[in-house]
Amino acid sequence: MRSILIPTLAASLLSAGVAAAAPAGDPSGTWLTEDGRAKIKIEKCGPGAAHACGKVVWLKTPLNDQGQPRTDIKNPDPKKRTRPVIGLTLMDGLKPEDGAFKGQIYNAEEGKIYDVSVSRESASELAISGCMLKILCGSQTWTKAPDEFAQVAPAPAKAKPAAKPAE
């Protein structure tokens, strides 16, 4: 019995080591953020499609309190504050490194950029770990959403024309 368990255990440990050393799992797909407020579509990009890029394709609340499409109002660059959040690129050119894709991610809710590591946990989970100044760090798990699901930025609500008086 012991002679069977040791090779099985050794094989399990070796295969786990091989999996850890394997190239980064492809993070491509559409992902629901941990708080459920946005869906991000990640696609291969860059030279030879070796990098990963991600943009917002859906918001749980796509309109602000005034009935207008949400914009990048917290961006430190005043010229970018009118950009719609739907369609906004949050990750651009993440490079494969140490079993993950690493680079920077833009957080539109804060208007800040974080160093990020994105790694595939499973077919249905994506681990996102980010740090600002290498000391303020956090992580979350995004879950797989249907790839075909995207949302078009809604048109702003228009004022109804005034009724014409009867003649």
Disulfide bonds with the S-S distance in Angstrom:
Cys45-Cys53 1.95
Cys131-Cys137 1.98
